[in-house]
Amino acid sequence: MSPEECRDRRVRLGMSVYQLARCSGLVERTVQRFEAGLIQPRPVTLVALRKGLAKVAEAQAQMNGARPLPRVRVLLGVG
């Protein structure tokens, strides 16, 4: 996931940087620096961001009466 993709998904979900950090188990500054393109996060950080975004998207979908999304395994192309 690129910094732009992360920011776009977060904004579409109506989340602040602080909220994404909390849902992802990360420090707010890490999310800020990643979205600004100042750091290349470790793979585990990218997984945490993806899971945080997915958690909120699923909760919003359930609140809107949609069926829960199927669980998708996150695969990273590292290397």
SULCORLIN-V418513 format. One record per residue. N is the residue number from 0. RES is the residue in one letter. PSI is psi in radians with two decimals (999 if undefined). Layout:
N/RES/PSI, N/RES/PSI
This chain:
0/M/2.34, 1/S/2.85, 2/P/-0.67, 3/E/-0.72, 4/E/-0.74, 5/C/-0.87, 6/R/-0.77, 7/D/-0.79, 8/R/-0.73, 9/R/-0.80, 10/V/-0.74, 11/R/-0.55, 12/L/-0.08, 13/G/0.51, 14/M/2.60, 15/S/2.93, 16/V/-0.73, 17/Y/-0.78, 18/Q/-0.74, 19/L/-0.73, 20/A/-0.80, 21/R/-0.78, 22/C/-0.44, 23/S/-0.16, 24/G/0.50, 25/L/2.94, 26/V/2.44, 27/E/-0.72, 28/R/-0.60, 29/T/-0.78, 30/V/-0.77, 31/Q/-0.83, 32/R/-0.64, 33/F/-0.85, 34/E/-0.50, 35/A/-0.11, 36/G/0.35, 37/L/-0.31, 38/I/2.71, 39/Q/1.81, 40/P/2.76, 41/R/2.74, 42/P/-0.67, 43/V/-0.55, 44/T/-0.71, 45/L/-0.68, 46/V/-0.75, 47/A/-0.73, 48/L/-0.80, 49/R/-0.76, 50/K/-0.70, 51/G/-0.76, 52/L/-0.72, 53/A/-0.67, 54/K/-0.78, 55/V/-0.73, 56/A/-0.73, 57/E/-0.74, 58/A/-0.73, 59/Q/-0.69, 60/A/-0.72, 61/Q/-0.65, 62/M/-0.50, 63/N/0.12, 64/G/0.14, 65/A/2.75, 66/R/2.62, 67/P/2.53, 68/L/2.55, 69/P/2.57, 70/R/2.32, 71/V/2.28, 72/R/2.31, 73/V/2.12, 74/L/2.34, 75/L/2.34, 76/G/1.47, 77/V/2.34, 78/G/999
